[in-house]
Amino acid sequence: MSNPTTDIYRAQRAKALLDDELFNDAIKQVRAALMDTWTRCADAGERDRIWISVNLLEQIKSALINTVGSGKIAQAEIDAIATREKVA
């Protein structure tokens, strides 16, 4: 089971990466290089491996986006607990 505080911390770090210009530029550069190689490649097996690499880049971004979402859920849970404690 995850720790809400840890989830929030990880979400903040993931969001910082997603918002980071250098990180996004690096992802774009790697993707562009892979796509350039993919379009010029004659070997079907190599094209498949390149395409897998392109998809892995998207999976990395998706994992970061999911981490941000988990942090938002954790924060909402903490806020709900705090609200219940104030009422009690």
Chimera marker file (.cmm) of the C-alpha trace (Angstrom):
<marker_set name="trace">
<marker id="1" x="0.000" y="0.000" z="0.000" r="1" g="1" b="0" radius="0.5"/>
<marker id="2" x="1.304" y="3.409" z="-0.858" r="1" g="1" b="0" radius="0.5"/>
<marker id="3" x="1.891" y="6.248" z="1.543" r="1" g="1" b="0" radius="0.5"/>
<marker id="4" x="-0.156" y="9.373" z="0.656" r="1" g="1" b="0" radius="0.5"/>
<marker id="5" x="2.674" y="11.683" z="1.657" r="1" g="1" b="0" radius="0.5"/>
<marker id="6" x="5.079" y="9.774" z="-0.582" r="1" g="1" b="0" radius="0.5"/>
<marker id="7" x="2.542" y="9.838" z="-3.414" r="1" g="1" b="0" radius="0.5"/>
<marker id="8" x="2.234" y="13.610" z="-3.116" r="1" g="1" b="0" radius="0.5"/>
<marker id="9" x="6.003" y="14.058" z="-3.082" r="1" g="1" b="0" radius="0.5"/>
<marker id="10" x="6.418" y="11.801" z="-6.120" r="1" g="1" b="0" radius="0.5"/>
<marker id="11" x="3.616" y="13.670" z="-7.903" r="1" g="1" b="0" radius="0.5"/>
<marker id="12" x="5.369" y="16.984" z="-7.322" r="1" g="1" b="0" radius="0.5"/>
<marker id="13" x="8.603" y="15.585" z="-8.754" r="1" g="1" b="0" radius="0.5"/>
<marker id="14" x="6.787" y="14.044" z="-11.733" r="1" g="1" b="0" radius="0.5"/>
<marker id="15" x="4.991" y="17.324" z="-12.446" r="1" g="1" b="0" radius="0.5"/>
<marker id="16" x="8.290" y="19.189" z="-12.280" r="1" g="1" b="0" radius="0.5"/>
<marker id="17" x="9.701" y="16.826" z="-14.901" r="1" g="1" b="0" radius="0.5"/>
<marker id="18" x="6.643" y="17.148" z="-17.130" r="1" g="1" b="0" radius="0.5"/>
<marker id="19" x="6.869" y="20.936" z="-16.881" r="1" g="1" b="0" radius="0.5"/>
<marker id="20" x="10.633" y="20.995" z="-17.445" r="1" g="1" b="0" radius="0.5"/>
<marker id="21" x="11.567" y="22.433" z="-20.834" r="1" g="1" b="0" radius="0.5"/>
<marker id="22" x="14.858" y="20.534" z="-20.994" r="1" g="1" b="0" radius="0.5"/>
<marker id="23" x="13.155" y="17.203" z="-20.271" r="1" g="1" b="0" radius="0.5"/>
<marker id="24" x="10.485" y="17.828" z="-22.908" r="1" g="1" b="0" radius="0.5"/>
<marker id="25" x="13.076" y="18.936" z="-25.447" r="1" g="1" b="0" radius="0.5"/>
<marker id="26" x="15.105" y="15.780" z="-24.800" r="1" g="1" b="0" radius="0.5"/>
<marker id="27" x="12.037" y="13.580" z="-25.306" r="1" g="1" b="0" radius="0.5"/>
<marker id="28" x="11.209" y="15.421" z="-28.548" r="1" g="1" b="0" radius="0.5"/>
<marker id="29" x="14.783" y="15.131" z="-29.823" r="1" g="1" b="0" radius="0.5"/>
<marker id="30" x="15.000" y="11.422" z="-29.082" r="1" g="1" b="0" radius="0.5"/>
<marker id="31" x="11.586" y="10.810" z="-30.643" r="1" g="1" b="0" radius="0.5"/>
<marker id="32" x="12.516" y="12.800" z="-33.761" r="1" g="1" b="0" radius="0.5"/>
<marker id="33" x="15.804" y="10.926" z="-34.129" r="1" g="1" b="0" radius="0.5"/>
<marker id="34" x="14.050" y="7.585" z="-33.733" r="1" g="1" b="0" radius="0.5"/>
<marker id="35" x="11.363" y="8.519" z="-36.247" r="1" g="1" b="0" radius="0.5"/>
<marker id="36" x="13.989" y="9.716" z="-38.716" r="1" g="1" b="0" radius="0.5"/>
<marker id="37" x="15.852" y="6.432" z="-38.383" r="1" g="1" b="0" radius="0.5"/>
<marker id="38" x="12.584" y="4.500" z="-38.620" r="1" g="1" b="0" radius="0.5"/>
<marker id="39" x="11.575" y="6.171" z="-41.883" r="1" g="1" b="0" radius="0.5"/>
<marker id="40" x="14.980" y="5.451" z="-43.464" r="1" g="1" b="0" radius="0.5"/>
<marker id="41" x="15.308" y="1.890" z="-42.187" r="1" g="1" b="0" radius="0.5"/>
<marker id="42" x="14.849" y="-0.940" z="-44.680" r="1" g="1" b="0" radius="0.5"/>
<marker id="43" x="14.976" y="-3.803" z="-42.169" r="1" g="1" b="0" radius="0.5"/>
<marker id="44" x="11.529" y="-4.706" z="-40.817" r="1" g="1" b="0" radius="0.5"/>
<marker id="45" x="12.909" y="-6.116" z="-37.565" r="1" g="1" b="0" radius="0.5"/>
<marker id="46" x="14.913" y="-2.971" z="-36.895" r="1" g="1" b="0" radius="0.5"/>
<marker id="47" x="11.869" y="-0.804" z="-37.677" r="1" g="1" b="0" radius="0.5"/>
<marker id="48" x="9.890" y="-2.800" z="-35.118" r="1" g="1" b="0" radius="0.5"/>
<marker id="49" x="12.572" y="-2.244" z="-32.473" r="1" g="1" b="0" radius="0.5"/>
<marker id="50" x="12.650" y="1.481" z="-33.240" r="1" g="1" b="0" radius="0.5"/>
<marker id="51" x="8.861" y="1.686" z="-33.052" r="1" g="1" b="0" radius="0.5"/>
<marker id="52" x="8.965" y="-0.038" z="-29.664" r="1" g="1" b="0" radius="0.5"/>
<marker id="53" x="11.466" y="2.602" z="-28.510" r="1" g="1" b="0" radius="0.5"/>
<marker id="54" x="9.151" y="5.397" z="-29.664" r="1" g="1" b="0" radius="0.5"/>
<marker id="55" x="6.296" y="3.798" z="-27.741" r="1" g="1" b="0" radius="0.5"/>
<marker id="56" x="8.477" y="3.489" z="-24.648" r="1" g="1" b="0" radius="0.5"/>
<marker id="57" x="8.995" y="7.249" z="-24.678" r="1" g="1" b="0" radius="0.5"/>
<marker id="58" x="5.219" y="7.694" z="-24.589" r="1" g="1" b="0" radius="0.5"/>
<marker id="59" x="4.952" y="5.155" z="-21.773" r="1" g="1" b="0" radius="0.5"/>
<marker id="60" x="7.477" y="7.134" z="-19.730" r="1" g="1" b="0" radius="0.5"/>
<marker id="61" x="5.401" y="10.281" z="-20.103" r="1" g="1" b="0" radius="0.5"/>
<marker id="62" x="2.218" y="8.340" z="-19.294" r="1" g="1" b="0" radius="0.5"/>
<marker id="63" x="3.815" y="6.932" z="-16.150" r="1" g="1" b="0" radius="0.5"/>
<marker id="64" x="4.712" y="10.442" z="-15.012" r="1" g="1" b="0" radius="0.5"/>
<marker id="65" x="1.190" y="11.671" z="-15.761" r="1" g="1" b="0" radius="0.5"/>
<marker id="66" x="-0.253" y="8.749" z="-13.761" r="1" g="1" b="0" radius="0.5"/>
<marker id="67" x="2.071" y="9.594" z="-10.870" r="1" g="1" b="0" radius="0.5"/>
<marker id="68" x="0.745" y="13.163" z="-10.868" r="1" g="1" b="0" radius="0.5"/>
<marker id="69" x="-2.799" y="11.785" z="-10.828" r="1" g="1" b="0" radius="0.5"/>
<marker id="70" x="-2.007" y="9.504" z="-7.903" r="1" g="1" b="0" radius="0.5"/>
<marker id="71" x="-0.632" y="12.483" z="-6.001" r="1" g="1" b="0" radius="0.5"/>
<marker id="72" x="-3.836" y="14.439" z="-6.617" r="1" g="1" b="0" radius="0.5"/>
<marker id="73" x="-5.881" y="11.528" z="-5.285" r="1" g="1" b="0" radius="0.5"/>
<marker id="74" x="-3.625" y="11.249" z="-2.230" r="1" g="1" b="0" radius="0.5"/>
<marker id="75" x="-3.949" y="14.977" z="-1.578" r="1" g="1" b="0" radius="0.5"/>
<marker id="76" x="-7.742" y="14.752" z="-1.854" r="1" g="1" b="0" radius="0.5"/>
<marker id="77" x="-7.736" y="11.876" z="0.668" r="1" g="1" b="0" radius="0.5"/>
<marker id="78" x="-5.597" y="13.864" z="3.104" r="1" g="1" b="0" radius="0.5"/>
<marker id="79" x="-7.847" y="16.914" z="2.674" r="1" g="1" b="0" radius="0.5"/>
<marker id="80" x="-10.967" y="14.786" z="3.295" r="1" g="1" b="0" radius="0.5"/>
<marker id="81" x="-9.462" y="13.347" z="6.485" r="1" g="1" b="0" radius="0.5"/>
<marker id="82" x="-8.499" y="16.820" z="7.686" r="1" g="1" b="0" radius="0.5"/>
<marker id="83" x="-12.022" y="18.098" z="6.996" r="1" g="1" b="0" radius="0.5"/>
<marker id="84" x="-13.588" y="15.182" z="8.905" r="1" g="1" b="0" radius="0.5"/>
<marker id="85" x="-11.270" y="15.803" z="11.848" r="1" g="1" b="0" radius="0.5"/>
<marker id="86" x="-12.240" y="19.488" z="11.976" r="1" g="1" b="0" radius="0.5"/>
<marker id="87" x="-15.935" y="18.575" z="12.031" r="1" g="1" b="0" radius="0.5"/>
<marker id="88" x="-15.508" y="15.935" z="14.752" r="1" g="1" b="0" radius="0.5"/>
<link id1="1" id2="2" r="1" g="1" b="0" radius="0.2"/>
<link id1="2" id2="3" r="1" g="1" b="0" radius="0.2"/>
<link id1="3" id2="4" r="1" g="1" b="0" radius="0.2"/>
<link id1="4" id2="5" r="1" g="1" b="0" radius="0.2"/>
<link id1="5" id2="6" r="1" g="1" b="0" radius="0.2"/>
<link id1="6" id2="7" r="1" g="1" b="0" radius="0.2"/>
<link id1="7" id2="8" r="1" g="1" b="0" radius="0.2"/>
<link id1="8" id2="9" r="1" g="1" b="0" radius="0.2"/>
<link id1="9" id2="10" r="1" g="1" b="0" radius="0.2"/>
<link id1="10" id2="11" r="1" g="1" b="0" radius="0.2"/>
<link id1="11" id2="12" r="1" g="1" b="0" radius="0.2"/>
<link id1="12" id2="13" r="1" g="1" b="0" radius="0.2"/>
<link id1="13" id2="14" r="1" g="1" b="0" radius="0.2"/>
<link id1="14" id2="15" r="1" g="1" b="0" radius="0.2"/>
<link id1="15" id2="16" r="1" g="1" b="0" radius="0.2"/>
<link id1="16" id2="17" r="1" g="1" b="0" radius="0.2"/>
<link id1="17" id2="18" r="1" g="1" b="0" radius="0.2"/>
<link id1="18" id2="19" r="1" g="1" b="0" radius="0.2"/>
<link id1="19" id2="20" r="1" g="1" b="0" radius="0.2"/>
<link id1="20" id2="21" r="1" g="1" b="0" radius="0.2"/>
<link id1="21" id2="22" r="1" g="1" b="0" radius="0.2"/>
<link id1="22" id2="23" r="1" g="1" b="0" radius="0.2"/>
<link id1="23" id2="24" r="1" g="1" b="0" radius="0.2"/>
<link id1="24" id2="25" r="1" g="1" b="0" radius="0.2"/>
<link id1="25" id2="26" r="1" g="1" b="0" radius="0.2"/>
<link id1="26" id2="27" r="1" g="1" b="0" radius="0.2"/>
<link id1="27" id2="28" r="1" g="1" b="0" radius="0.2"/>
<link id1="28" id2="29" r="1" g="1" b="0" radius="0.2"/>
<link id1="29" id2="30" r="1" g="1" b="0" radius="0.2"/>
<link id1="30" id2="31" r="1" g="1" b="0" radius="0.2"/>
<link id1="31" id2="32" r="1" g="1" b="0" radius="0.2"/>
<link id1="32" id2="33" r="1" g="1" b="0" radius="0.2"/>
<link id1="33" id2="34" r="1" g="1" b="0" radius="0.2"/>
<link id1="34" id2="35" r="1" g="1" b="0" radius="0.2"/>
<link id1="35" id2="36" r="1" g="1" b="0" radius="0.2"/>
<link id1="36" id2="37" r="1" g="1" b="0" radius="0.2"/>
<link id1="37" id2="38" r="1" g="1" b="0" radius="0.2"/>
<link id1="38" id2="39" r="1" g="1" b="0" radius="0.2"/>
<link id1="39" id2="40" r="1" g="1" b="0" radius="0.2"/>
<link id1="40" id2="41" r="1" g="1" b="0" radius="0.2"/>
<link id1="41" id2="42" r="1" g="1" b="0" radius="0.2"/>
<link id1="42" id2="43" r="1" g="1" b="0" radius="0.2"/>
<link id1="43" id2="44" r="1" g="1" b="0" radius="0.2"/>
<link id1="44" id2="45" r="1" g="1" b="0" radius="0.2"/>
<link id1="45" id2="46" r="1" g="1" b="0" radius="0.2"/>
<link id1="46" id2="47" r="1" g="1" b="0" radius="0.2"/>
<link id1="47" id2="48" r="1" g="1" b="0" radius="0.2"/>
<link id1="48" id2="49" r="1" g="1" b="0" radius="0.2"/>
<link id1="49" id2="50" r="1" g="1" b="0" radius="0.2"/>
<link id1="50" id2="51" r="1" g="1" b="0" radius="0.2"/>
<link id1="51" id2="52" r="1" g="1" b="0" radius="0.2"/>
<link id1="52" id2="53" r="1" g="1" b="0" radius="0.2"/>
<link id1="53" id2="54" r="1" g="1" b="0" radius="0.2"/>
<link id1="54" id2="55" r="1" g="1" b="0" radius="0.2"/>
<link id1="55" id2="56" r="1" g="1" b="0" radius="0.2"/>
<link id1="56" id2="57" r="1" g="1" b="0" radius="0.2"/>
<link id1="57" id2="58" r="1" g="1" b="0" radius="0.2"/>
<link id1="58" id2="59" r="1" g="1" b="0" radius="0.2"/>
<link id1="59" id2="60" r="1" g="1" b="0" radius="0.2"/>
<link id1="60" id2="61" r="1" g="1" b="0" radius="0.2"/>
<link id1="61" id2="62" r="1" g="1" b="0" radius="0.2"/>
<link id1="62" id2="63" r="1" g="1" b="0" radius="0.2"/>
<link id1="63" id2="64" r="1" g="1" b="0" radius="0.2"/>
<link id1="64" id2="65" r="1" g="1" b="0" radius="0.2"/>
<link id1="65" id2="66" r="1" g="1" b="0" radius="0.2"/>
<link id1="66" id2="67" r="1" g="1" b="0" radius="0.2"/>
<link id1="67" id2="68" r="1" g="1" b="0" radius="0.2"/>
<link id1="68" id2="69" r="1" g="1" b="0" radius="0.2"/>
<link id1="69" id2="70" r="1" g="1" b="0" radius="0.2"/>
<link id1="70" id2="71" r="1" g="1" b="0" radius="0.2"/>
<link id1="71" id2="72" r="1" g="1" b="0" radius="0.2"/>
<link id1="72" id2="73" r="1" g="1" b="0" radius="0.2"/>
<link id1="73" id2="74" r="1" g="1" b="0" radius="0.2"/>
<link id1="74" id2="75" r="1" g="1" b="0" radius="0.2"/>
<link id1="75" id2="76" r="1" g="1" b="0" radius="0.2"/>
<link id1="76" id2="77" r="1" g="1" b="0" radius="0.2"/>
<link id1="77" id2="78" r="1" g="1" b="0" radius="0.2"/>
<link id1="78" id2="79" r="1" g="1" b="0" radius="0.2"/>
<link id1="79" id2="80" r="1" g="1" b="0" radius="0.2"/>
<link id1="80" id2="81" r="1" g="1" b="0" radius="0.2"/>
<link id1="81" id2="82" r="1" g="1" b="0" radius="0.2"/>
<link id1="82" id2="83" r="1" g="1" b="0" radius="0.2"/>
<link id1="83" id2="84" r="1" g="1" b="0" radius="0.2"/>
<link id1="84" id2="85" r="1" g="1" b="0" radius="0.2"/>
<link id1="85" id2="86" r="1" g="1" b="0" radius="0.2"/>
<link id1="86" id2="87" r="1" g="1" b="0" radius="0.2"/>
<link id1="87" id2="88" r="1" g="1" b="0" radius="0.2"/>
</marker_set>
